[in-house]
């Protein structure tokens, strides 16, 4: 089976990690996966060294040559099935293959609340090109509900999976709660500004590591100090093992894999009670805070107590239901329906 994944880029992010995990899963099963990216950013070159990754760069908002180049590359690859991730990749793939019969499966990772770029024109294009989609895959119930409400879409839910061997569980020796971690895209809805407000209210012996990339990178760098450090890496397993608590002040999420990675690695999670998290299958193992309540977040951190038994239960649940194998098998079932 020749499977083509199309995504905007392979930067540090949840959807990007899912594409890498799926490509590796199918490669290990003897299939022939490949990936097309639309921006020259691939932070997973080492993990994808034996999987073809093609850059078809979109240079401008309106770039007619891009469509023909994208179509030509897809025709050269000759995939049996195409799985797109994130809106831009999905839209341009459908336009490029307007008169092709190659089955397109679209995975929806996020809702589009307050996304200024998503204009009525984008919605119009999305609707008229809907017939090109053979199957809709949603990464959570919240994402499914959102698209059912605004675009009357329906489809199946496939939860994201992680590499449980890489994110292994080992009881930590140092159980203090003063070494904090944030992992994610540096965008407004992730509550980046709230991270700094939280740190202002904590004592000086609390430390925060911010790991990510995104439009707010300069904002983050301006606010760094001796207690707040910033790194860019896809090698996140050691981060979870070397930090006390993952903090997630996100205003909304799709189905984030970061709490899966953290809990699988014996790293507790404190997060806002926000869409995408309140219905998360691991919600019983996450410590929630009322959304945008900085003072309550600070108190939860100060008073947090490490619970090995609870974290071990979370790990077992992740091994059963949220591994790469569990995710990959479900995607494989969908793909084979359209061959």
N, C-alpha and C positions, 0 to 999 in steps of 0.2 A: 504494500500500500504506500503510494507516494503522497505524503501529507505536507501541505504548505501552510505555515502559520504566517500571518501578516499582522504587524503591529507598528505603531509610530516609531518607536526606538527601543533599545535595550538598555535603558538607564536604570537607576536604582528605584524600584517600585514594585508593588504587589502584582499587577497585571503582567509586568515584564518577567518577574520571577516565575509566574504560572506558565508562561510560554516556554521558558527555559526548562522547567520541570516536565512539561508535556513532551517537548522535543526529545529530552533525554529518555523519558519513559518509552516512547515509540522506537527510538534508536536501539535501546536495550532489548526490545522485543523483536528486533530484526526487521523493522519497517524502515522506510526511507523518508525521514522528515527533513524539511528545509525551512528557512525563515527569510522573509523579506522585511526590511525596516525602511522607514521613510525619512529618517534623520540619521546623520552620521554619528551615532552614539551607541557603542556596544561595550558595556562593562562586564560582559560574561564571556569574553573571548576564550579564556582558559577552559571553562566548562563546555563550550560549544566548539572546541577545536576540531572535532570530527564530524560536525554538522554544518552544511553550507548555510552561510548567512549572506544575503545579497542586499546591498544598499541601492535603492532607487530614490534618489534625493528629489524632494519637491522643493523647488527654489522660491516660488512666489505663491501668493494667494491664488492667482490664476496662472496656471502653467500647463498649457495644452500639450507640450512635449512630454510632460510627466506621465500623462494618461497613456500615451502610446508606448513609452518606455516600460511602464508597469505591465501593460498587457503583453508586450513582447517577452519580458522576462518570465511571466507566468506561463506563456505558451512554450517557452524553451524548457521550463521545469517539467511541464506536462503532469501536474498533480491530479490524483484521483479525487481529492477532497481539499477544500480550502477552509481554514478556521481563522477568522479575523478577531482581533482584540482591540478594543477602544474605538471611539467613534470615527476618527479621521481615517484610520486604516480600513474600517468597514465600509465607509462611504466611497472612498476612491477605488477600492477593489471592485465594488459593485458597478461603478461607472465604467471602469476599464473592461469589465467582463459583461457588458450590457447584452451582447449577442452571443455569449458563450453558454454552454450547458454544464460547465463544471459546477458541482454542488458547493454552495457557500454556507457554512455554519458560522453564526455570529455569537460571540460570547460577550455578555454585558457585565461589566465590572462595577460600574458606578451609576448613581442617579445624577440628574442634571440640574439639581437645585441651584439657583443663583449663578449659573454658568452664563456669563454675559455674552460669550462668543456663540452660544447656541440660539441663533435667531430664528424667526419664523421661516426664513428661507431654508435654513438647515433642516428644520422639521419637515418642510414641504418636500425637499429632496429625499429625506429619509423615508417618507411615506410612499412616494411614487416608485422608489427603488426597492420597496419591501418585497416585491414578488421574486426578487433574485435570491432571497434568503430561504433555504430549505428548512432550517431549524434554528430556533432561538434558545440559547443557553444562558441562564441567569445564575450568578454566583451566590445569591441569597434570596430569602423570601422578600426582604425589603426592596431589593432591586426588581424582582419580579412584579411586586405590587405597583411600584412606580411606573413601569412601562405599560402595565395593563391599564393603569388609570389614564396616562397621557397619550398613549398611542394604540391602545387596545391590543397590545401584543400578548401572546401567550407562548409558553414553552416549558421546558423542564429546568429544574434546579440541579446544578452539579457544584458541590462545595469545593473550594480550592484545597489542594493538598500540599504537604511539605515533605521534605526528606527527613524522616525520623531517625535515620542513622547519623546524619550530619548534625541534627539538632537533638543530641542525646541527653538523657536525664541522669544527673548526678547530684546527689544532695550536697548543697553548699556548706562549707565549713563556717564561713563568715556570714552570719545571718542579720547583719545590721541593715538598716533601710536608708542609708545616706549616700549610696552610689547609684544615681538615677540614669536612665537611658531613654532616649527617644530615637526611633527608627522610622523613616518614612519620607514621602515627598515633601519638599519645602514649599507648600502652597497654603493659602489662607485658610481653607476649610480644615486643615490639620491642626489648627489652633496654635500656630507657631508663636504668635505674640503672647499667648497665654503661658507658654513655657517660661518666658522671661519674667512675667508677673509672678508666677509660682515661685521661681528662684529668688526673687526679691524678698519674699515673705518668709523664706526658710533661713535657718541659721547658716553661718558661714562655713560650717563643716559639711554641708551637703554639696555634692558635686553632680553635674549633669553633663553627659556626653550626647551630642546631637549628631546623628548619622543620616545623611540624605543629600539629595540634590533637588534643584527646582528654582523657580523664579524668585523666591525669597532668600536665595543664598547670600546676597549682599546684605540684606537686612539682618540675617543671622550673624554674619561676620562683624557687623558694626556693634552688636550687643554682646560679643564675647568678653569674658573676663577670666580671672584666675580660677573661678569655680565652674565655668561653662566652656566646654571644649567642643570643637567641630571636626568631623572626619567624613571622608567619602570612601566607602568600601562596600563590596558585595560579600565580603567574608564576614558575615554577621554572627555565626555560631559562637566565636570567642567573646563577642560583646555581651551576649545574654548570660554566659557563664561567669563573666567578670563584673556584672552589675547586679544591684540589689532588687530594683524594681523598674519595669518598663512603664513609662507614663504616656498616656494617649489622650490629649485634650482635643480630640477631633470633634467637629461640629456635626459631621455625618460621615458614614463609611459605606462601602458596598459590602464586601466580605473580606476584611483585612486578614492577610496571612501573618502579620507581625505578632498578634497575640497567640496564634498557633505556635509560631517559632519560639516565642518566649516561654510559654507554659510547658512546651515540650522539653525545654532546656532548664526547667526548674527556676524560672525567673517569673515572679508574680507580676500581675498587671493591674494598674489603676487607670480608669478611663472615665470620660464623660458618658453619661447616660444618653447616648445619641443614636439616631437611626443607623442601622447597620451593625450596631453593637448590642442593642437591647434585645434583639432577636437572635443574636449569635448563639450557635449550639453550645458554646462554652461559657455562656453568660453566667452560669452558677459559679464559675471559678474566677470571675473578674470582679474586682472591687470597683463599684460604680460611684460616681459623683454627679450631682445635678449639673446639667450643662451650663458652662460659663460661670460657675460658682468657684472662683479662685480660692476663697478662704476655706471652703469645704475641702477642696483638693489638697490644700496645704495640710489641713488637719488629718486627712486620710493618710498622707505620707508620714507625718510625725507619729501617728498612733498605729501604724501598720505592724502587724505581727505575722511573721513567717509561719506557714502551716504546711509542713512536709506532706502530711496525709492527704490534704486537699489537692496539692499540686501533683501528687502521684496518681490520684484518680483522674485528673485532667490529662495526664500523659497517657494513661491506658485508653481513654476515649479517643485521643488523637491518633494513637496507633491503630485503633480499629476502624475509624471512620474518615480520617483526614490525612492519610498518607498519600504519597504520589501514586502508589499502586491503586488505592481506592478511587482516586480521581481519574487516573489513566484508564482504568477498566470501563468507567462510565462513558468517557469520551470515545473510547474504542467502539462501544456499543452503538453510539450515535453515528459515528462515521460509517460503520458497516451497513447501517440502514440505507445509506444513500449511494452505495457503490453499484 
